[in-house]
């Protein structure tokens, strides 16, 4: 059976001497879902999923390269002259192939397309998603080196759509993947969006924590809380963290005028204790307001030290410490 599949792949990879013949075959397959001469395709599977499975399993480098080239050319053809004649489902299949193969050469073009807003509100019936969302999902999945090279345009994109609640979670992800500190200014619209529009806020925040690890997250938490300004919004954020297994405690500790002392626990095991310079007096006021269940602040002649302990529960220890 495996030899039969490889023979069929070889046959497809050698379609004609003109590269356009392979491109025509690929477009026909994505639209009609008739995969001849490739065997084993089922209508229960999306064409792009089947092609990615073949791409990953075959050792036929000619097929792999021609598939990548054909995807690039078909995507460019779409944006030049095919918008009125080809379906959104076909376009979403191309987007998925760009993400899965991946075809990183197309990333700059995708960013520019997303910035136009041309596909905002255009829904793909099969994917049940706004096509702009599909484009942003591909962009958010860029490998880190690709992110850094395109960071200016990516930040233009995040800034443009962060307040559009259809795209807020993906803009938050794009922004912090470029620079972790970007989460500070984008946390407020993310939380506001989660109170109005249904999406996986827990998964979004957990991805961020795992992405930046303990070493960065513990330095970003207080600035993020300060950025929220509203006590209700801060408590909402802390509740999300608590459900993810991240809990803040402030037990008694001798006062000090300049420092926060942060103790980091994972599964009740102390991993680090450090002093953090407290330059912003608002932090002191904030600590007093965070909640009555686990916050205890000591004062002495207008000076106080806060002993801040954070426990990570559901987030795995190994992931945080890597």
NORWO-V104287 format. One record per run of one state. SS is the DSSP state (helix for helix, strand for strand, loop for the rest). FROM is the first residue (numbers start at 1). TO is the last residue. Records with the same first field share a line. If there is no record, write none. Layout:
SS->FROM-TO / FROM-TO
This chain:
loop->1-1 / 14-18 / 33-46 / 58-60 / 83-87 / 102-103 / 117-122 / 125-128 / 141-143 / 150-150 / 162-167 / 179-181 / 197-200 / 229-230 / 244-245 / 250-258 / 267-268 / 278-280 / 290-299 / 301-302 / 304-305 / 313-316 / 322-322
helix->2-13 / 19-32 / 47-57 / 61-82 / 88-101 / 104-116 / 131-140 / 144-149 / 151-161 / 168-178 / 182-196 / 201-228 / 231-243 / 281-289 / 317-321
strand->123-124 / 129-130 / 246-249 / 259-266 / 269-277 / 300-300 / 303-303 / 306-312
